[in-house]
Amino acid sequence: MAEIEIGMGKSARRAYGFDEVSIVPSRRTRDPDDVDISWEFDAWRFDLPLLASAMDAVVSPASAIEIGKLGGLAVLNLEGLWTRYEDPVSVYERIAEADPHDATKVIQDVYTEPVSGELITQRIREIKAGGVVSAASLTPQRVEEFAKDVLAAELDILVVQGTVVSAEHVSQTREPLNLKEFIRSFDIPVIVGGCASFATAYHLMKTGAIGVLVGVGPGAACTSRQVLGIGVPQATAVADAAAARVRHLEETGRYCHVIADGGMRAGGDIAKAIACGADAVMIASPLASAFESPGHGYHWGMATFHPELPRGVRVEAGQRAPLKEILMGPAAVNDGTLNLFGALRFSMATSGYGSIREFHKAELVVAPAVKTEGKDLQRAQGLGGG
C-alpha cells in the first residue's frame, strides 16, 4: 500500500474507519432465510457472531445468561463491580446519579474496593448455572493472580484483555506475563487483545490464542485515542488482522478467530466489520441501552477508573429496548440501531453471501459519502441516518 509523506523521514499509511467504506452488492442475491450468521468457535456454536464486551455497564451475571440464551456470548469483567461487591446495585445507582463533571471521580472511588477471588468463582458459577457458555476477562497484570479462582469455577473461555496487549511485554520492575507459556499451559481456551496491526495480531495468534480482539480506542466510552494518541481506524485494523490470520493459518494449519472490538453502533457497521474479515464482533454501547443491562442506561469504559490516567468517560446510552429487540428485532426505529443481527443477515443476503466466512470475500469501496449522499432531508429533520 502506498504511503503518504508526513514530513522528511516520516511517512504513513492511509487507514479507514467503518464510516469510510461500503460493501458492494454482488451479481447474486439470496433469501435472508437462507443466510447462516452462526459462529463456530472452538467446541461451541453460537447463533449470533456476538461477544458482549466485558464492561460493567453491559454484563452482569443475569445479563450474561440472557445474552447466552439469545445466541451470543457475554464476557464478564472479573476485575469489575461484580467481583468487588457482594451486591453492587447501590454502586451502580451511585454511578448513574453522579453529576457529569464528577462521574470519573465517583467511578475511580468505587473501584478502589479490592477484587475478591471468592466472588470471581461465585460469579462464574452463577453464569454457568444459567445453562450458557461462560466467558470472563482479566487484564494481563492480574491473570496469574486469579488463574486458580477461574479454574476452580470451571470457566469455559478466558479473555486476556487490555487497551493494548502484546506477545512481548518488557518491564524492568516486574516479571511480565509470558502469554505463550501461559496459554499453552492453561486448561481452557484463551482470547487475547486488543491489537490494531498485522504484526501484533500475528504474534498474538502465535501464542496459541483461539481468538484475537481487534480494536484500540474505537469504543463510545473510550478516550485512549485522545489521551494516548494511539489507535488505528477499525476497517483497516480488522482487515490487517484478517491478513495475519491467513498467514498464521498457512504456517500452522490453525484458524485463529478475528473479533472486531468496538466502533460499531448500527447493523451496517457490524456488516462492514464482518466484510473486512472479522469472524465475530464485540460490542458494548448498543447493549448498554438494553433494559436488562445493569448500568441504568449509562456506559463507561474499562479504563475509566484507572487511578492515575483514566482513559474513558461515562456516557449516557439511554434505555431503549429489550436485549432481544436490540439483537434480533423487530425494530421500531429506522436508523439501524435495533435488530443488529437481522441487519447483518439482510446485508449478507443482499450481497449474495450465505455464511460469515463467505462474506469475508465481499468487495469493499472507499466511500466517505456513503452515509450522507442524498440524505439532506434526513439530516435537516434529524431522521434515519441524518
Secondary structure by P-SEA (a helix, b strand, c coil): cbbbbccccbbbbbbbccccbbbbbcccccccccccccccccccccccccccccccccccaaaaaaaaaacbbbbbcccccccccccaaaaaaaaaaccccaaaaaaaaaacccccaaaaaaaaaaaaaaccccccccccccccccaaaaaaaccccccccccccccbbbbccccccaaaaaaaaccbbbbbcccccaaaaaaaaaccccbbbbbcccccccccccccccccccaaaaaaaaaaaaaaaaaccbbbbbbbccccccaaaaaaaaaacccbbbbccccccccccccccccccccccccccccbbbbbbcccccccccccccccccccccaaaaaaaaaaaaacccccccccccccccccccccccaaaaaaaccccc
